[in-house]
Amino acid sequence: MSPSEERAESSDHFASAMEAVRPDRGLCVPQLREAVTRMEEGRLPAAEKLTQQFLAAHPRNIEGLQLMAEIATRLEDHVRAEALLARCLEIQPDSVPVRFAYANALLRVSNPAAARDQMEWLLARDPCNPVFRVLKPLVLEALGEFPEAVECWCELTKEYPSRVDCLLRYGYALRTVGARDECMRAFRKVIALAPSSGEAYWALANLKTFRFEDAAVAAIEAQLAGQHLEAASRVQMHFTLGKAYGDRQLYAESFGHYAKGNALQRMGLGHDPEIANSYVARCKSIFSSEFFEQRAGWGCQSGGPIFIVGMLRSGSTLVEQILASHSQVEGTRELFELAAIARELQNRLTRAGNGYPAALAEAEAGVFRDFGEMYLERVKPHRKLGRAFFTDKMGANYAYTGLLQLALPNAKIVDVRRHPLACGWSNFTQLFAKGQNFAYRLSDIGRLYRDYVELMAHFDRVLPGKVHRVFYERLVTNPQAEVRALLNYLGLPFEESCLSFHKTARAVTTISSEQVRRPIYSEALDGWRAYEPWLGSLKTALGPVLDAYPEAPAFP
């Protein structure tokens, strides 16, 4: 069989499998058909309103409930989508499309243990279905079972060697477990099969230590010169060339490609910097010293979690790897559970009309105890080693510092901070998998960094000693002193293994996975300086935060 015939057969097999799990949108019902049309046109509120009207008259209609779940998913209201699909399963427990959609919804709300149950049901029903077989490693990855996921992807790529999507996922999984050479081979195979795959080129660039040959740079330039490149691939190739020209010290060309890639990426993305600024102001008005004193002793009293927070690209993966090298600490990953449960809590508390975080002032002690216990229960699947402490490296959890003090008052919070220009530039050069809409404009990055510093400075005042701060530059230049101070804050004895963190074998899912498998190095400290002529808008947005670093300026 020729490669083209092989690809066609593979595509047909997957297409028929996808058809089997495609939900019935109720196109025979005029009202639902109109709702689907509006949804596909991007008019989601209108589609939602029509579907709600239909469900008011037909509350147990499966097609209507599934359509509402799909609309909720597109609106990124994943909690509501999961609840709607759970209702569908109650009505039609044997529906394969509903169960498949429900499994994916459970992954989106960070409940991989429940998603595994659905995945196993589907595979028991049809063990050869390639769509269900793809779902399996996705669930395993969400559970942190990366070696098992690698095996699944390996089997799929052998059976479907021309499936670019499976090869890409296989490459990402190999990277996570540190199999760098095999990972690069997978991505190179994607490029051979699909030369216009910007994702494969960016995946190689995102290894950070990878260097592109001149022939590869020329091939990418040729692709960009074409008229039919997909929008996502065009963005990815600009970011890739930004990295490639930066490695060649051609900084003007490098910045030009980063600027083009960022400009294209932020098209259609909504980001309002005032939202974060307003949130900080609301937190400062609610979370006072008196507020916490009145609620002393509340929450779940477990001291196991160590939350590593801060801006993206601040050095948090390095701190996590150092802690994971301690005999009493288990390193997990960026866990989505806290944010998912916080959204559920916010939805529940704000129904009475109070906004968040103001609604926390009205909540009883039991609400926060339940929150803490639910978090610990949800993260159990990620804890494999039975150690007393574990890390949660979701950096954006800094926004929940006040909530954590109420729900898990004995948990530790480690705030990792990097020079604002180094951190800001690193964000601008990174094409994130999803979200992080702030990262594609230098001024937006600067404003968010400033808001983050202001929020954490507030908690330093009202909860003195609660948060331990690690400055990346100090950690890199004087690791022993900084590691000792960090372990002292955590109440843990010093262990030499923490300084040999690069020898610790574990899965690392973040962008910095390659860097933390090397000893501490200082090259990243001043990489931004070559681009300083183009960082004016970042400096302006940072304002006094830049001048005061590493201290925080006086905020109103």
N, C-alpha and C positions, 0 to 999 in steps of 0.2 A: 504493500500500500504506500502510495506517495505521501510526502508530508502534507500536501494540501488536502488530500483525501482523508488523511488521519485527523487533521484539524476539523474538517467538515463533520466527520463522524462523531468526534468528541463534542462539537458544538451541538449537534442534533440530540445527543444523549442528554446533555445538560438542559437543553431547551425543553425536551419532553418532561424531564424531571421537574423543572420549574413550573411547567404548566399544571402539574399535579398538585402543587402547593399554592397556586395562585388563588387568592380569595375571590369569591363571587361578590362583585360590587352591586348586585341588584340592578343591572342595566335594563332589566325588563320593567322596572318600576320607574315611571317618568320622573318622579321627584328625586330619586336617588341618581338617576341618569344625569339629571341637570346638576346635581351636587358633584358628581364625578367630573363633569365638564369644567365646572368652576375650579375644582381642585387642580386639575391638570393645567389650567390657565394660570395657576398661582394665586387665585382669589380664595385663599383659605378661609378667611372669616365668613365669606358668603357661602362657601361650601359647608362650613360648620353649622351655620344658621339653618340652612335647608335640611341638613341631616338631623339636627336637633328637633326641628318641627315634625319630621317624619317619625322619629323615635318617640315623641310625645304621644303619638297616636298608636304606635306599634312598638312598645318597649322591649319585646322579646324577638324582634326581627333580626336574624343573624346577619343578613347582608348590611342592614343599617348600622348595627353595632360594629361590624368589621370596618365599614367605611369610616365611621367616626373614629375608630382606633387609628386608621391610617392617616386621617387628617390630624389627629392629636400627635402622631409621630412626626409628621412634617412640621408641625408647630413646635416640636421638641418638648412637648408635654408628655414625657415618657411614662410618668406615674399614672396619668389618666389612661393612656393607651393600654398599659398593662392591666389596669382594673377592668377596662372594657372587654379585653380579650379573655380575662378570667370569667366574666359573665357569659361570654360566648361558649366557653368550655362547659359551663354549668348546664347550658341549654343543649349543646351538641358535643358531648364528651368524645365521640368517635371521629370528629372532623379532623382530617389530616391538615388541611390548610390553616385551620384555627390553631391547632397545636403547634404547627411550625411557626406561625406568626407570634404565638405566645412565648415560645422559646426565645425568639429574638428579642421580644419585648422585655423578658426577664434579664437578658444580658444588658440591655440598655439601662435598666434600673439597678444594675450591679447586684443581681441575685443569681450568680452562676450555679449555685448548688441546686436551686429549683430548676434552672435551665437544663441542668444535666438530666433531671428526671424526665423532662419533656423530650430531650434528645434521645434518651434510651428508649422511650416509648416509640418514637418515630422509627428508629433503627430496628427495633423488634418487629415492627410492622412491615418494613421494607429495607432490609439490610444492604441491598445493592444500590439503593437510590443515591446517586452522587451528590445531590444537594444535601441530604441528611449526613452523608459522610464528610462533607465540607463543614457542616455545622459542628460535628464532633470536635475537631481540633480548635475551633473557635471557642467552644465551651471550655475545653481543657486549658487553653491559654488564659481565659478569664479566671480559672481556678488556680492558676499558677503552676500547672502541671506541664511544663514546657518540653521536657524530654519526650513525654508521651505524645504531645502535639506534633513534635518534629517527626516522629514515626508515622503519624497519620498523614502529614503532608507529603512525606517521602513516598508512601504507598500511592497516594493520589497522583503525584507527578510521574511515577512509573507507569501507572495505568492510563493517565491522560497527559502524555509528555508535551503536548502542544497547548495545554491550558495555561495561558499567561497568568491568569489570576491565581491559580494554585502555585505556580512557580514563584510568584512574588511573595505570597504568604509563606511559602517554604523558606525563601531567603530571609524574611524577617524573623521567622522562628529560629533559624540557624544562628542568626546574629545574636538573638537573645541568649542562647546557650553558649556563645563564645566561639562557635565554629566558623571563624572568619573566612577561611579559604573556600569552604563549601558554600558559604553564603554568597561570596563574590561569583562563584561559578553559576549559581542559580540566577543571579541578576544578569550576568553576561549572556546566559542562555535566553533570557527574556529579550534582550536587545537583539540577539541573532534572529529570534522569531518575529519580533515586532520592533524594527529600528526606530519607529516614532514613539516608542514608550518613554515618555519623560519620567514616569515613575521609576523605571529601572535605573536610569541615569542618576536620578536624585537619590535613590536608595544607595548607590555606590558612593556618591558624594557625601552622603549622610554618615558614612562610616568614619568621617572626619580624618582618619589617618590615610585614606586612599588618595592616590594622585593619578589624574587622568593623563594619558599619553596624548601627544599632539594629534594623532589620527582620530582619537575619540572627540577631541575638542572640535576638529574640523567637521566631523560627522554631525555633531550637535548644531554647529553654526549652519550647516547645510539644511538641516531639518527646520531650523527657525526661519530660514529664508523662504521656505515653502509656504504656500497659501492654505493648505488643507490640514494643518496640524491642529489637533484638538486643543481647546482652551487650557485644560488642566496640564497637558503635556508642555504647552508653550511656557506656562508659569514654571513648571519643574525644570525645564531646560535653562531658563534664565537663571534660576537659583544655582543650578549646576555649574553654569559658566561663571557665575559670581565666585564660586568656590575655586574653580579651575584657574581663573586668571589671578585670583588672590594668591594661590600657591605659587604662581609665576612672578609675583610681586608687580603685576600690572594693575595697580590699584584703581586707576581711573576707569579702565575697562571693567574691572571687577565691580566697582560701585555702580556703574551704569547698568550692568545686568541685574544686580540686586534691586536697584531702583525700579527697573522695568518689571521684574517679577513681582515685587511688592505691589506696584500700582495695579497690575493685572489681577492679582489675588484679591485685593480689597474691593474690586468692582463687584457690586451686588452683595457685599457683606455689610451688615449694619453694625456700627460701633459708635456709641455715644459716650464720650469720656465723662460727661456730667453724671452718668449713672453711678459710677464708682465714687465720684466726689460726694454725691448726695448720700450714698450709703455710709461713707466715713463720717459725715456730719451727723447722721442719725445714730450711729454707734456711739459717738462721743457724747451725744445728749442723753443716751439711755444708760450706758455702762459706766457708772461712777463707782468710786470706792465704797460709798454707802450702799449702792445697789448690791454689790457682791457681799458686803458684810452682813446684810439682812438675809442673805441666802447661803450663809456659811453652812457647810455640812450637807448641802443638797447634792443630788446626783448619785451616780454609781461610783463607788469608792475604789474601783480597780486602779492599780498603778502601772498596769502593763503597757499601755500604748505610749509610743514616742512619736509625736507628730513633727515631721521635718517640713518646715514651711518656708515660704519666701517667693520671690519672683522667679519665673522660669529662667533657666540658663545662669543660675547663681552659684552653682557648685553643690547643689543638694544631693546629687547622685554620689559624689565623692564622700560626703558626710555619711550617707546611708551605707556605702560600702565599708567605710571605716567601722561603723557601729555593727554591721553584720559580721564583721570579723571577730567580734567579742563573743566569748563562750556563753554569755547570758542573754544575747540579743539575736533575734531572728529578723533578717531583712526580708521584707515582703516586696512591695512595689508601690506605684502610685495607685492607691485604693480609692475607688469612686464611692464607697459605701457611705462615708460621712456626708458628702454632698447630697447623695440620694435621700438619705434619711432626713437631712436638714430640710430638703425641699418638701418632703412629706409633712414634716412638722410645720413648716411655714404655711403650707396650704391649709392645714387644719386650724392653726391658731389665727390666721388672718381672715377666716370666713366671717368673724364677728365684726370686721370693719377696720381693726387696727392693722397698720402696716408692720413690716418686719424691719428692725428688731423690737419695735415698741410693744408688739404683742407678747414678747417674752415676759414683760413686767406683770402680766395678768395670769401667767401660767403657774400652776401649783407644783410643789416639789416632785410629786410623782411623775409628772410629765418628763422631767429631766432625768430622773432615775431610769425610767423606761427607755428614754433615748439612749443613754449610755449602755444599758444592757442590750438593747437591740443592735447597737453598733458592734459590740463585742461578739454577739451571736452571728452577725452577718459576715464578719471577717474571719470566722473560724476556718473556713475552707482554705484560706491563705496561710494558715499557721500549720506548718508541717513538722516542726522540730521540737515542740513542747517547751521552748525556752520561756523564761519568766517575762521577758520584754520583747516587744516587736515594734518595727518601724512602719509608719504610714507616710510615704513620701509625696503625697499630693500637695504641691506647693501652695495652691490657691486656698488651702484650708486656713491660711492666716486670717481670712475673712471671718472665720468661725471661732476666733480666739475667745470671744465673750461667751458663746454658746458652750464651748468646751469647758470653760471654768464652771459652768452650771451643771453640765451633764457628766463630765469626767474630771473632777477637780484635781485628782492625783496624777493625771496624765502629764507627761512632760512635753514641752513645746520648744523645739530648736529652730530658730530663725536664721537661715543662711543668707548672708548678704554679700554682694559683690559690687565693686566700683560701678557707679551708675552708668558711666559711658561704656565700660566693658560689657556690663550686663545688657544695656540697651542695644549696643551694636550686635551682640550675639543673638538677641531676639530678632533683629531685623534681617539677619542672614539665615534665619531658620524658617523653613516652610513646614508648618505644623500639620499633623494629620487631620485635625478638625478643631474647630473653635479657635480660641486665642485671636479674635478679630482685631484686638488692639495692636498686635505685633507687626502690622504691615504699614505702619506710618510712624516715623521717628518721633513726631510730636506726641502721638497717642501713647507710645511706649513711655516717654518721659513723664507724661501726666499720671499714668497708672503707677509708675515707680514712686512718684511723689506722694500719691494717695496712700500707697502701701506703707511708706515710711511714716506718714502722719498717723495712720491707724495704729501701727505697732508702737510708736512713741506714746500714744495715748494709753495703751495697755501697760507700757512700762511705768507710767505714772500711777495708774489706779490698781495695778497688780504687780507691785515691785518684786522682782526676783522670779516671777512666774515664767518668763520667757528667757531662754539662754540664747545669746546671739553669737554666731560664728561668722567671722569675716573671712571671706575666701582668700584674700591676699595674705592675711596672717597665717592661715592654715597651711598655705603653700610654702611660705618662707620659714615658718617655725612650727612644723607639724607636731613635734612631741609636746610642746607646751600647750598648744591648742587642743590636742586630743586629751591630754590630762585634764585640762579645765572642763572639757565637755563631759568626760566620764565622771568627774567629781560632781558636776551638776546632776548627773543621772544617778549618783550614789553607787557607782560601779567601780571596782578596782581596775587599775591600769593593767593592760595586757599588751605585750609586744606585738601580738598578732594584728592589733589595730594599725600599726605602722607598716605592716606587710600586707595591707588590704588587697593588693593586686594579685595575691596568691590565693585568695578566697574564691572557691569555685561555687558560683551561684548564677541563676538567671538574672539578667539585667535588661529591663524592657525599655529603658529611656534612651534618648538621643546620645547620651554620654557613655553608652555601654562600652565602647572601645577604649575610651580614655581611662576608665576606672580599672581596666585590666593591665594598666601600666603603673609603675611607681609614680609618686607625686612629681609633677614637672611644672615649670614656671612659664612656659611659652605663651600660655593664654592670658597672662597678666596684662600685656601691653599690645596685644594684636590690634586693638581698636585704634591705636595711635596713627597707624598708616592711613586711616580713613578720616582722621580728625577734620580735614578741610570740608568734609560734607556733613558734619554732625551738628551744625548750628541750630537746627530746629529742635534737636534732642536736648542740647544744652539749655536753650530758652525754656523749654517745657519743664525741665528739672528745677530750674530756678535755684533757690537757696539750698535745696537738698544736695546739689552738686558741690557747692562751695563748702558746705559743712561736713561732707563725708570724711571720715566714717561716723561722725556724730550726727545726730538728727538736729535740724534747726529748730528754733522756737516757733511753734505753730500757735495760731490764735486759740 
